[in-house]
Amino acid sequence: MPLFEAKLFKEISQTKSISKAATHCGISQSAATQHVQEVERRLGLPLVDRSTRPLALTDAGKLYADFCREVLRREDQFLVALGRLKGQAEGAVRVASIYSIGLSEMSRLRQEFERRHPLAQLHVDYLRPDKIYEAVLSDHADLGLVSYPVAKRELAVVPWRKEQMAVAVPPSHPLAAKTILQPADLNGQDFIGFDEDLLIRRELDRFFRDHGVEVNQVMQFDNIQTIKEAVALGSGISILPARTMETEIEQGRLISVPLYAPELLRPLGIVHQKRKRFNLAAQAFLNLLRQQPAKAS
């Protein structure tokens, strides 16, 4: 069977949608439909129940989806073995990353990866944390870079590093003149936080409760970049990983004031499927991340 057919039907079984599978495979919906119809004609049985929404697989479709997954698994094993025989990292590695890692250091990682492995390609998508887990579980990404990593039944976590948090303030703010802040110094301050569904927000809320601190939440966003912009405009203060503020500090737009809270760290981790067989490019990038965790902040 053509490997493209296996990849297409695997996508259909995962997304429960021919149109979404077609998009993921880079073809039109009509072309995907024709592929499915051709396989059904060849096998003599319907593979999908088109009367349901979302689309469901028939019993024959479930068998065929399992077969497609096995074919693709064996292809991965073959390519890994072939790459080892060649002795040089080739192929592509797909990485899904949270925005703050991408903006602060992915350019440096890309340059070093390309220098070490000129025959390999690095593809990076910047996503919200929940979408990163989805991308890794659905095999749309080989590796995911997340904060506050969570191990799941089918996901493994490789600890990467822990980043010290600091208070972000605009240069004109009274707290900007401080050399270090105590948690109590944050009481009553206008605060720009993270969305409530993010783990970093829950950790900061727990920190405030533990220290009896009450801040005035004036804004909340789902990414560090937007929070930094709001702080620079004078809308309030925030608590962010110190290393993510380096560019704005150099530009004179933000001040990072150390916070006396040694326990307040942002852990970063690398997530991947537990049974994932990495090609040499993916293994090489994982090794690069492990070897160069970047300087601590």
Helices and strands as residue ranges (DSSP letters): H 3-15, H 18-25, H 29-43, E 48-49, E 56-57, H 59-86, E 91-97, H 99-101, I 102-106, H 107-116, E 120-126, H 129-137, E 143-147, E 155-169, G 174-177, G 183-186, E 190-194, H 199-210, E 216-221, H 224-232, E 238-241, G 242-245, H 246-250, E 255-258, E 265-273, H 280-291
